[in-house]
Amino acid sequence: MEGIIHSIRGMHDIVPEQTSHWQLVETSLKNILTCYGYQEIRFPIIEKTELFSRSIGEGTDIIEKEMYTFVDRNGDNLTLRPEGTASCIRAAIQNGLLGQTQRLWYIGSMFRHERPQKARYRQFHQLGVEAYGFSGPDIDAEMILMTSRLWKELRLKSLSLQINSLGSIQSRLAYRENLVSYFESNKNALDEDSRRRLYRNPLRILDSKNPDIRILNEAAPKLVDHLDEESKLDFKVLCEILDHAGIIYNINPYLVRGLDYYGKTVFEWVTDHIGSQNTICAGGRYNDLAEQLGGKAVTAMGFAIGLDRLMSLLDLINLLPRISKIDVYLVSVGDLARRYSLYIAENLRNQIPGLRLITHCGSGSFKSQFKKADRSGARWTLILGNDEVVQRVIGVKAMDIGEQETIPWDALTTYLICKLSGKTK
């Protein structure tokens, strides 16, 4: 007999006990996005590899080491999406959405062939938010304020905000030259990753987790000293808006992006609770990406929330909500009772929208069915036997206190509505 087939390393199942929590959290996030006027967009999980090589940048870890890329039967070079921003703006260009301002969000799986570790997986889940056609820093501020509201909705107080400005492409190129010169003069102190990034993506060295490199970075030239005037002004206005709104933040000069398309505002919400992979939400401006992908130039701002990390954090600090999964479990014994149980259940669903009701299917004694009712977490168990069918009544047992009543069929709907609303009969 062949062995059990397991899931791919770094790609995990989310079982029903967990998905109920995921659904509640996702619903909270979606509701707030809707209140801010953001609309959902959906796009394919597989894209042409060129989309990511042109947008993310050839010198990045994602392109060099992490993408799941393959050639299909038609000879097309395809990639499982490693992030959502490029796909979203590709969809916006292709579907003619950039003729006016857009506020969009999406949710789904992303794929990167990284070393699996806590809260960092090869298949991971993200909520992404993008805004197109807004040129001023007010949309940057709105997104930060909106993420702050998301954390309040989830009762999450353990996140801190870091912000920075990467400036324009021109100012960043000038800064890049100074940065490369500095690291060249300290080349012997660089680790292998930093040497590899030195000429391809030197700003990523500033984001190194290596303590020795962090010490080296303290004396490195600061990007803030090389910002163009427009970027300085936008960043100043952003900080003023956050100050007026009472948002606490830290300006982190080492906060950069691993993707080439970012410029001006960048931000992250981080936590101290889940180790080195501590970024829960990251965002920033990417005003040049649409043009890079063959579209018309459009200003753009966005962020992504790592849902796997968010759920791990909520679980770790005991903020996952308690879930009442089922309202009613209907048990039945006897051929006549089993036939009528589904009729009664469907009638209740018709008359009580949203009623969470499980009808026991298959055989089993009252005792065995009651055990399943208890395990389901149902608040009430309906009890139907052949005699109850003849008398047109049904037993109703409150599972928390164990009390049982007999209710006529024609009074059952009103009875349950009163119970569900917390009223007495």
BAGU-685958 format. One record per residue (C-alpha): x, y, z; residue in three letters. Coordinates in nm, 2 decimals, padded with zeros to 4 digits. Layout:
N
+--------+--------+--------+-----+
:      x :      y :      z :  aa :
+--------+--------+--------+-----+
:      X :      Y :      Z : ala :
...
+--------+--------+--------+-----+
***
This chain:
425
+--------+--------+--------+-----+
:      x :      y :      z :  aa :
+--------+--------+--------+-----+
:  00.00 :  00.00 :  00.00 : met :
:  00.14 :  00.34 : -00.10 : glu :
:  00.20 :  00.60 :  00.17 : gly :
:  00.00 :  00.91 :  00.25 : ile :
:  00.05 :  01.21 :  00.02 : ile :
:  00.12 :  01.53 :  00.21 : his :
:  00.09 :  01.89 :  00.10 : ser :
:  00.39 :  02.07 : -00.05 : ile :
:  00.64 :  02.21 :  00.20 : arg :
:  00.55 :  02.57 :  00.28 : gly :
:  00.19 :  02.53 :  00.15 : met :
: -00.06 :  02.47 :  00.43 : his :
: -00.42 :  02.36 :  00.46 : asp :
: -00.66 :  02.59 :  00.65 : ile :
: -00.90 :  02.35 :  00.82 : val :
: -01.27 :  02.44 :  00.90 : pro :
: -01.19 :  02.53 :  01.27 : glu :
: -00.95 :  02.79 :  01.13 : gln :
: -01.15 :  02.91 :  00.83 : thr :
: -01.43 :  03.03 :  01.05 : ser :
: -01.19 :  03.27 :  01.21 : his :
: -01.04 :  03.37 :  00.87 : trp :
: -01.39 :  03.45 :  00.74 : gln :
: -01.47 :  03.68 :  01.04 : leu :
: -01.15 :  03.87 :  01.01 : val :
: -01.17 :  03.90 :  00.63 : glu :
: -01.53 :  04.02 :  00.66 : thr :
: -01.42 :  04.29 :  00.91 : ser :
: -01.15 :  04.41 :  00.67 : leu :
: -01.38 :  04.41 :  00.36 : lys :
: -01.65 :  04.60 :  00.55 : asn :
: -01.42 :  04.88 :  00.63 : ile :
: -01.28 :  04.89 :  00.28 : leu :
: -01.64 :  04.92 :  00.15 : thr :
: -01.71 :  05.21 :  00.39 : cys :
: -01.41 :  05.40 :  00.23 : tyr :
: -01.54 :  05.34 : -00.12 : gly :
: -01.30 :  05.07 : -00.23 : tyr :
: -01.43 :  04.80 : -00.47 : gln :
: -01.32 :  04.44 : -00.52 : glu :
: -01.13 :  04.34 : -00.83 : ile :
: -01.04 :  03.98 : -00.92 : arg :
: -00.76 :  03.87 : -01.16 : phe :
: -00.59 :  03.54 : -01.26 : pro :
: -00.36 :  03.35 : -01.03 : ile :
: -00.12 :  03.29 : -01.32 : ile :
:  00.03 :  03.57 : -01.53 : glu :
:  00.29 :  03.61 : -01.81 : lys :
:  00.63 :  03.60 : -01.65 : thr :
:  00.72 :  03.92 : -01.83 : glu :
:  00.47 :  04.11 : -01.62 : leu :
:  00.68 :  04.05 : -01.31 : phe :
:  01.02 :  04.08 : -01.47 : ser :
:  00.92 :  04.42 : -01.61 : arg :
:  00.76 :  04.55 : -01.29 : ser :
:  00.94 :  04.39 : -01.00 : ile :
:  01.29 :  04.43 : -01.15 : gly :
:  01.56 :  04.19 : -01.26 : glu :
:  01.79 :  04.24 : -00.97 : gly :
:  01.54 :  04.14 : -00.70 : thr :
:  01.53 :  03.83 : -00.49 : asp :
:  01.18 :  03.76 : -00.62 : ile :
:  01.29 :  03.74 : -00.98 : ile :
:  01.62 :  03.57 : -00.92 : glu :
:  01.52 :  03.30 : -00.67 : lys :
:  01.16 :  03.30 : -00.56 : glu :
:  00.91 :  03.29 : -00.85 : met :
:  00.73 :  02.97 : -00.95 : tyr :
:  00.78 :  02.99 : -01.33 : thr :
:  00.71 :  02.73 : -01.60 : phe :
:  00.66 :  02.69 : -01.97 : val :
:  00.31 :  02.57 : -02.07 : asp :
:  00.22 :  02.35 : -02.36 : arg :
:  00.19 :  02.65 : -02.60 : asn :
:  00.54 :  02.75 : -02.51 : gly :
:  00.43 :  03.05 : -02.31 : asp :
:  00.64 :  03.15 : -02.01 : asn :
:  00.41 :  03.18 : -01.71 : leu :
:  00.44 :  03.25 : -01.34 : thr :
:  00.22 :  03.20 : -01.03 : leu :
:  00.17 :  03.55 : -00.90 : arg :
:  00.43 :  03.64 : -00.63 : pro :
:  00.25 :  03.96 : -00.55 : glu :
: -00.07 :  04.14 : -00.65 : gly :
:  00.02 :  04.50 : -00.74 : thr :
:  00.15 :  04.43 : -01.09 : ala :
: -00.15 :  04.20 : -01.17 : ser :
: -00.39 :  04.46 : -01.05 : cys :
: -00.25 :  04.75 : -01.25 : ile :
: -00.22 :  04.51 : -01.55 : arg :
: -00.59 :  04.44 : -01.51 : ala :
: -00.67 :  04.81 : -01.48 : ala :
: -00.48 :  04.89 : -01.80 : ile :
: -00.63 :  04.60 : -01.99 : gln :
: -00.99 :  04.68 : -01.89 : asn :
: -00.97 :  05.05 : -01.93 : gly :
: -01.01 :  05.14 : -01.56 : leu :
: -00.75 :  05.42 : -01.56 : leu :
: -00.95 :  05.69 : -01.73 : gly :
: -01.08 :  05.80 : -01.39 : gln :
: -00.98 :  05.76 : -01.03 : thr :
: -01.01 :  05.41 : -00.89 : gln :
: -01.01 :  05.26 : -00.53 : arg :
: -00.97 :  04.88 : -00.56 : leu :
: -00.91 :  04.58 : -00.33 : trp :
: -00.84 :  04.21 : -00.39 : tyr :
: -00.77 :  03.91 : -00.18 : ile :
: -00.61 :  03.57 : -00.26 : gly :
: -00.30 :  03.35 : -00.27 : ser :
:  00.05 :  03.45 : -00.37 : met :
:  00.35 :  03.22 : -00.43 : phe :
:  00.72 :  03.26 : -00.36 : arg :
:  00.97 :  02.98 : -00.33 : his :
:  01.13 :  03.11 :  00.00 : glu :
:  01.26 :  02.92 :  00.29 : arg :
:  00.95 :  02.83 :  00.49 : pro :
:  00.95 :  02.96 :  00.85 : gln :
:  00.70 :  03.09 :  01.10 : lys :
:  00.45 :  03.32 :  00.94 : ala :
:  00.64 :  03.30 :  00.60 : arg :
:  00.51 :  03.05 :  00.36 : tyr :
:  00.55 :  02.95 : -00.01 : arg :
:  00.18 :  02.99 : -00.06 : gln :
:  00.06 :  03.29 :  00.14 : phe :
: -00.25 :  03.50 :  00.15 : his :
: -00.28 :  03.87 :  00.10 : gln :
: -00.54 :  04.14 :  00.11 : leu :
: -00.42 :  04.41 : -00.14 : gly :
: -00.55 :  04.77 : -00.17 : val :
: -00.47 :  05.00 : -00.46 : glu :
: -00.57 :  05.36 : -00.56 : ala :
: -00.51 :  05.50 : -00.90 : tyr :
: -00.52 :  05.86 : -01.03 : gly :
: -00.46 :  06.04 : -00.69 : phe :
: -00.16 :  06.26 : -00.71 : ser :
: -00.14 :  06.43 : -00.37 : gly :
: -00.03 :  06.28 : -00.03 : pro :
: -00.39 :  06.28 :  00.09 : asp :
: -00.45 :  05.93 : -00.05 : ile :
: -00.13 :  05.82 :  00.12 : asp :
: -00.27 :  05.95 :  00.44 : ala :
: -00.61 :  05.79 :  00.38 : glu :
: -00.46 :  05.45 :  00.34 : met :
: -00.26 :  05.48 :  00.66 : ile :
: -00.57 :  05.61 :  00.85 : leu :
: -00.77 :  05.32 :  00.70 : met :
: -00.52 :  05.06 :  00.81 : thr :
: -00.53 :  05.22 :  01.16 : ser :
: -00.91 :  05.17 :  01.16 : arg :
: -00.87 :  04.81 :  01.05 : leu :
: -00.65 :  04.74 :  01.36 : trp :
: -00.91 :  04.91 :  01.59 : lys :
: -01.18 :  04.70 :  01.44 : glu :
: -00.98 :  04.39 :  01.52 : leu :
: -00.89 :  04.53 :  01.87 : arg :
: -00.52 :  04.51 :  01.77 : leu :
: -00.31 :  04.75 :  01.97 : lys :
:  00.03 :  04.59 :  01.94 : ser :
:  00.13 :  04.73 :  01.59 : leu :
:  00.36 :  05.03 :  01.54 : ser :
:  00.38 :  05.24 :  01.22 : leu :
:  00.70 :  05.32 :  01.03 : gln :
:  00.71 :  05.56 :  00.74 : ile :
:  00.97 :  05.69 :  00.50 : asn :
:  01.00 :  05.86 :  00.16 : ser :
:  01.20 :  05.71 : -00.13 : leu :
:  01.18 :  06.03 : -00.33 : gly :
:  01.15 :  06.04 : -00.71 : ser :
:  01.34 :  05.81 : -00.95 : ile :
:  01.58 :  06.09 : -01.03 : gln :
:  01.67 :  06.18 : -00.67 : ser :
:  01.69 :  05.81 : -00.58 : arg :
:  01.94 :  05.74 : -00.86 : leu :
:  02.16 :  06.02 : -00.73 : ala :
:  02.13 :  05.88 : -00.38 : tyr :
:  02.21 :  05.53 : -00.52 : arg :
:  02.55 :  05.65 : -00.65 : glu :
:  02.65 :  05.78 : -00.30 : asn :
:  02.52 :  05.47 : -00.14 : leu :
:  02.72 :  05.24 : -00.37 : val :
:  03.03 :  05.44 : -00.31 : ser :
:  02.99 :  05.41 :  00.07 : tyr :
:  02.94 :  05.03 :  00.06 : phe :
:  03.23 :  04.99 : -00.19 : glu :
:  03.46 :  05.15 :  00.06 : ser :
:  03.33 :  04.90 :  00.32 : asn :
:  03.30 :  04.60 :  00.09 : lys :
:  03.50 :  04.37 :  00.33 : asn :
:  03.23 :  04.42 :  00.59 : ala :
:  02.94 :  04.32 :  00.36 : leu :
:  02.79 :  03.98 :  00.39 : asp :
:  02.71 :  03.76 :  00.09 : glu :
:  02.36 :  03.89 :  00.04 : asp :
:  02.47 :  04.25 :  00.06 : ser :
:  02.75 :  04.20 : -00.19 : arg :
:  02.51 :  04.04 : -00.43 : arg :
:  02.27 :  04.34 : -00.40 : arg :
:  02.54 :  04.61 : -00.41 : leu :
:  02.52 :  04.69 : -00.78 : tyr :
:  02.17 :  04.55 : -00.86 : arg :
:  01.96 :  04.68 : -00.57 : asn :
:  02.18 :  04.86 : -00.31 : pro :
:  01.88 :  05.01 : -00.12 : leu :
:  01.79 :  04.66 : -00.01 : arg :
:  02.11 :  04.65 :  00.20 : ile :
:  01.95 :  04.92 :  00.42 : leu :
:  01.68 :  04.67 :  00.50 : asp :
:  01.92 :  04.39 :  00.61 : ser :
:  01.84 :  04.19 :  00.92 : lys :
:  02.21 :  04.11 :  00.98 : asn :
:  02.31 :  04.30 :  01.30 : pro :
:  02.66 :  04.37 :  01.16 : asp :
:  02.51 :  04.52 :  00.84 : ile :
:  02.27 :  04.73 :  01.05 : arg :
:  02.57 :  04.88 :  01.23 : ile :
:  02.73 :  04.96 :  00.90 : leu :
:  02.41 :  05.12 :  00.78 : asn :
:  02.40 :  05.37 :  01.06 : glu :
:  02.69 :  05.56 :  00.90 : ala :
:  02.55 :  05.52 :  00.55 : ala :
:  02.43 :  05.83 :  00.35 : pro :
:  02.06 :  05.90 :  00.43 : lys :
:  01.80 :  05.91 :  00.16 : leu :
:  01.62 :  06.19 :  00.33 : val :
:  01.91 :  06.42 :  00.26 : asp :
:  01.88 :  06.35 : -00.11 : his :
:  01.50 :  06.39 : -00.16 : leu :
:  01.37 :  06.62 : -00.43 : asp :
:  01.16 :  06.92 : -00.32 : glu :
:  00.83 :  06.77 : -00.43 : glu :
:  00.89 :  06.45 : -00.23 : ser :
:  01.00 :  06.66 :  00.07 : lys :
:  00.68 :  06.86 :  00.06 : leu :
:  00.45 :  06.56 :  00.01 : asp :
:  00.62 :  06.38 :  00.30 : phe :
:  00.58 :  06.69 :  00.52 : lys :
:  00.21 :  06.71 :  00.44 : val :
:  00.17 :  06.34 :  00.51 : leu :
:  00.33 :  06.37 :  00.85 : cys :
:  00.11 :  06.68 :  00.93 : glu :
: -00.21 :  06.49 :  00.85 : ile :
: -00.11 :  06.19 :  01.06 : leu :
: -00.02 :  06.43 :  01.35 : asp :
: -00.36 :  06.60 :  01.33 : his :
: -00.53 :  06.25 :  01.33 : ala :
: -00.34 :  06.14 :  01.64 : gly :
: -00.15 :  05.86 :  01.45 : ile :
:  00.18 :  05.78 :  01.62 : ile :
:  00.46 :  05.69 :  01.38 : tyr :
:  00.83 :  05.66 :  01.35 : asn :
:  01.03 :  05.79 :  01.05 : ile :
:  01.26 :  05.50 :  00.96 : asn :
:  01.53 :  05.61 :  00.72 : pro :
:  01.61 :  05.24 :  00.65 : tyr :
:  01.26 :  05.15 :  00.54 : leu :
:  01.29 :  05.07 :  00.17 : val :
:  01.12 :  04.84 : -00.08 : arg :
:  01.25 :  04.52 : -00.25 : gly :
:  01.06 :  04.61 : -00.56 : leu :
:  01.19 :  04.85 : -00.82 : asp :
:  00.86 :  05.03 : -00.89 : tyr :
:  00.82 :  05.21 : -00.55 : tyr :
:  00.89 :  05.58 : -00.50 : gly :
:  00.79 :  05.86 : -00.26 : lys :
:  00.58 :  05.74 :  00.04 : thr :
:  00.64 :  05.39 :  00.19 : val :
:  00.50 :  05.26 :  00.52 : phe :
:  00.49 :  04.95 :  00.73 : glu :
:  00.29 :  04.83 :  01.03 : trp :
:  00.51 :  04.60 :  01.24 : val :
:  00.48 :  04.39 :  01.56 : thr :
:  00.73 :  04.26 :  01.82 : asp :
:  00.53 :  03.94 :  01.88 : his :
:  00.61 :  03.71 :  01.59 : ile :
:  00.98 :  03.71 :  01.55 : gly :
:  01.18 :  03.84 :  01.25 : ser :
:  00.89 :  03.82 :  01.00 : gln :
:  00.72 :  04.11 :  01.18 : asn :
:  00.57 :  04.31 :  00.91 : thr :
:  00.19 :  04.27 :  00.90 : ile :
:  00.11 :  04.54 :  00.65 : cys :
:  00.33 :  04.72 :  00.40 : ala :
:  00.25 :  04.98 :  00.13 : gly :
:  00.38 :  05.27 : -00.08 : gly :
:  00.36 :  05.48 : -00.39 : arg :
:  00.44 :  05.34 : -00.74 : tyr :
:  00.36 :  05.63 : -00.98 : asn :
:  00.57 :  05.49 : -01.27 : asp :
:  00.45 :  05.13 : -01.28 : leu :
:  00.16 :  05.17 : -01.53 : ala :
:  00.39 :  05.33 : -01.78 : glu :
:  00.65 :  05.06 : -01.72 : gln :
:  00.38 :  04.80 : -01.82 : leu :
:  00.28 :  04.98 : -02.14 : gly :
: -00.01 :  05.19 : -02.01 : gly :
: -00.05 :  05.57 : -01.97 : lys :
:  00.13 :  05.73 : -01.68 : ala :
: -00.09 :  05.72 : -01.37 : val :
: -00.03 :  05.80 : -01.00 : thr :
: -00.07 :  05.50 : -00.78 : ala :
: -00.07 :  05.41 : -00.41 : met :
: -00.13 :  05.08 : -00.24 : gly :
: -00.07 :  04.84 :  00.05 : phe :
: -00.10 :  04.47 :  00.13 : ala :
: -00.18 :  04.29 :  00.45 : ile :
: -00.02 :  03.95 :  00.51 : gly :
: -00.32 :  03.75 :  00.63 : leu :
: -00.12 :  03.45 :  00.75 : asp :
:  00.08 :  03.68 :  00.98 : arg :
: -00.22 :  03.87 :  01.09 : leu :
: -00.40 :  03.55 :  01.19 : met :
: -00.09 :  03.42 :  01.37 : ser :
: -00.07 :  03.75 :  01.56 : leu :
: -00.44 :  03.75 :  01.65 : leu :
: -00.41 :  03.39 :  01.77 : asp :
: -00.09 :  03.46 :  01.97 : leu :
: -00.24 :  03.74 :  02.17 : ile :
: -00.58 :  03.58 :  02.21 : asn :
: -00.78 :  03.82 :  01.99 : leu :
: -00.95 :  03.56 :  01.77 : leu :
: -01.32 :  03.59 :  01.83 : pro :
: -01.52 :  03.31 :  01.99 : arg :
: -01.74 :  03.17 :  01.72 : ile :
: -02.09 :  03.02 :  01.78 : ser :
: -02.09 :  02.79 :  01.48 : lys :
: -02.44 :  02.65 :  01.49 : ile :
: -02.78 :  02.76 :  01.63 : asp :
: -02.98 :  02.44 :  01.60 : val :
: -02.90 :  02.07 :  01.55 : tyr :
: -03.20 :  01.85 :  01.45 : leu :
: -03.19 :  01.48 :  01.56 : val :
: -03.44 :  01.23 :  01.44 : ser :
: -03.49 :  00.85 :  01.51 : val :
: -03.74 :  00.64 :  01.31 : gly :
: -03.81 :  00.62 :  00.94 : asp :
: -04.11 :  00.86 :  00.96 : leu :
: -03.91 :  01.11 :  01.17 : ala :
: -03.61 :  01.10 :  00.93 : arg :
: -03.84 :  01.18 :  00.63 : arg :
: -04.00 :  01.47 :  00.81 : tyr :
: -03.68 :  01.61 :  00.96 : ser :
: -03.56 :  01.76 :  00.63 : leu :
: -03.91 :  01.91 :  00.57 : tyr :
: -03.90 :  02.08 :  00.91 : ile :
: -03.54 :  02.20 :  00.86 : ala :
: -03.62 :  02.35 :  00.52 : glu :
: -03.93 :  02.52 :  00.65 : asn :
: -03.73 :  02.68 :  00.93 : leu :
: -03.46 :  02.80 :  00.69 : arg :
: -03.73 :  02.96 :  00.47 : asn :
: -03.89 :  03.14 :  00.76 : gln :
: -03.57 :  03.24 :  00.96 : ile :
: -03.31 :  03.38 :  00.72 : pro :
: -02.95 :  03.32 :  00.83 : gly :
: -03.05 :  03.03 :  01.07 : leu :
: -02.75 :  02.80 :  01.12 : arg :
: -02.91 :  02.46 :  01.13 : leu :
: -02.76 :  02.11 :  01.09 : ile :
: -02.99 :  01.82 :  01.02 : thr :
: -02.86 :  01.49 :  01.12 : his :
: -02.83 :  01.26 :  00.82 : cys :
: -02.78 :  00.89 :  00.83 : gly :
: -02.87 :  00.64 :  01.11 : ser :
: -02.78 :  00.66 :  01.48 : gly :
: -02.95 :  00.63 :  01.82 : ser :
: -03.07 :  00.94 :  02.00 : phe :
: -02.77 :  00.91 :  02.23 : lys :
: -02.51 :  00.90 :  01.94 : ser :
: -02.69 :  01.19 :  01.77 : gln :
: -02.69 :  01.40 :  02.09 : phe :
: -02.32 :  01.35 :  02.11 : lys :
: -02.28 :  01.50 :  01.76 : lys :
: -02.52 :  01.78 :  01.85 : ala :
: -02.31 :  01.86 :  02.16 : asp :
: -01.98 :  01.86 :  01.96 : arg :
: -02.14 :  02.09 :  01.70 : ser :
: -02.17 :  02.37 :  01.96 : gly :
: -02.54 :  02.41 :  01.88 : ala :
: -02.74 :  02.63 :  02.12 : arg :
: -03.05 :  02.42 :  02.09 : trp :
: -03.12 :  02.06 :  01.98 : thr :
: -03.45 :  01.97 :  01.81 : leu :
: -03.57 :  01.62 :  01.89 : ile :
: -03.80 :  01.44 :  01.65 : leu :
: -03.92 :  01.08 :  01.67 : gly :
: -04.21 :  00.90 :  01.50 : asn :
: -04.45 :  00.98 :  01.79 : asp :
: -04.37 :  01.35 :  01.76 : glu :
: -04.45 :  01.34 :  01.39 : val :
: -04.79 :  01.18 :  01.46 : val :
: -04.86 :  01.45 :  01.73 : gln :
: -04.71 :  01.73 :  01.52 : arg :
: -04.48 :  01.84 :  01.80 : val :
: -04.10 :  01.86 :  01.85 : ile :
: -03.87 :  01.86 :  02.15 : gly :
: -03.64 :  02.16 :  02.20 : val :
: -03.35 :  02.12 :  02.43 : lys :
: -03.14 :  02.42 :  02.55 : ala :
: -02.79 :  02.27 :  02.54 : met :
: -02.63 :  02.51 :  02.79 : asp :
: -02.88 :  02.45 :  03.08 : ile :
: -03.02 :  02.11 :  02.97 : gly :
: -03.39 :  02.21 :  02.99 : glu :
: -03.62 :  02.06 :  02.74 : gln :
: -03.97 :  02.17 :  02.61 : glu :
: -04.22 :  02.03 :  02.37 : thr :
: -04.33 :  02.28 :  02.10 : ile :
: -04.61 :  02.24 :  01.84 : pro :
: -04.48 :  02.26 :  01.48 : trp :
: -04.69 :  02.56 :  01.40 : asp :
: -04.53 :  02.75 :  01.69 : ala :
: -04.17 :  02.64 :  01.64 : leu :
: -04.07 :  02.93 :  01.41 : thr :
: -04.19 :  03.20 :  01.65 : thr :
: -04.04 :  03.01 :  01.94 : tyr :
: -03.69 :  03.00 :  01.78 : leu :
: -03.71 :  03.36 :  01.66 : ile :
: -03.77 :  03.47 :  02.02 : cys :
: -03.49 :  03.25 :  02.15 : lys :
: -03.24 :  03.38 :  01.89 : leu :
: -03.33 :  03.74 :  01.97 : ser :
: -03.29 :  03.67 :  02.35 : gly :
: -03.66 :  03.74 :  02.42 : lys :
: -03.88 :  03.51 :  02.63 : thr :
: -04.18 :  03.34 :  02.49 : lys :
+--------+--------+--------+-----+
***
